[in-house]
Amino acid sequence: MPESEHKSRSRHTETEAAEELAPADSAHKAELDADVDSLLDEIDSVLENNAEEFVRSFVQKGGQ
C-alpha cells in the first residue's frame, strides 16, 4: 500500500507543476495558434485564386 500512496503523491505534484506553467504556456499557445491561423488563411486565399497552379508546382517532373 505505501507504494500506491507514493505514486498518487507524485502524480499530484506533477499536476500542480503543470498548473503553475499553464498561464505562460497558454499565452505562448495562443500566439502560435494565431500564427497558424494566419498561415492557413494565406493558403486558403492562394488556393481560391489559383489552386491548379499551386498544385502543379508540387508535381514532380521526370528525373526530379
FENRA-V959789 format. One record per residue. N is the residue number from 0. RES is the residue in one small letter. PSI is psi in whole degrees, -180 to 180 (none if undefined). Layout:
n:N res:RES psi:PSI
n:N res:RES psi:PSI
This chain:
n:0 res:m psi:-38
n:1 res:p psi:-32
n:2 res:e psi:-41
n:3 res:s psi:-34
n:4 res:e psi:-39
n:5 res:h psi:-43
n:6 res:k psi:-43
n:7 res:s psi:-34
n:8 res:r psi:-45
n:9 res:s psi:-36
n:10 res:r psi:-39
n:11 res:h psi:-40
n:12 res:t psi:-41
n:13 res:e psi:-40
n:14 res:t psi:-42
n:15 res:e psi:-41
n:16 res:a psi:-40
n:17 res:a psi:-38
n:18 res:e psi:-34
n:19 res:e psi:-35
n:20 res:l psi:-18
n:21 res:a psi:-46
n:22 res:p psi:-44
n:23 res:a psi:-42
n:24 res:d psi:-37
n:25 res:s psi:-34
n:26 res:a psi:-42
n:27 res:h psi:-41
n:28 res:k psi:-41
n:29 res:a psi:-39
n:30 res:e psi:-44
n:31 res:l psi:-39
n:32 res:d psi:-41
n:33 res:a psi:-41
n:34 res:d psi:-44
n:35 res:v psi:-42
n:36 res:d psi:-42
n:37 res:s psi:-37
n:38 res:l psi:-43
n:39 res:l psi:-37
n:40 res:d psi:-40
n:41 res:e psi:-42
n:42 res:i psi:-42
n:43 res:d psi:-43
n:44 res:s psi:-38
n:45 res:v psi:-43
n:46 res:l psi:-32
n:47 res:e psi:-36
n:48 res:n psi:-45
n:49 res:n psi:67
n:50 res:a psi:-42
n:51 res:e psi:-45
n:52 res:e psi:-40
n:53 res:f psi:-46
n:54 res:v psi:-40
n:55 res:r psi:-30
n:56 res:s psi:-18
n:57 res:f psi:-5
n:58 res:v psi:131
n:59 res:q psi:142
n:60 res:k psi:160
n:61 res:g psi:131
n:62 res:g psi:0
n:63 res:q psi:none
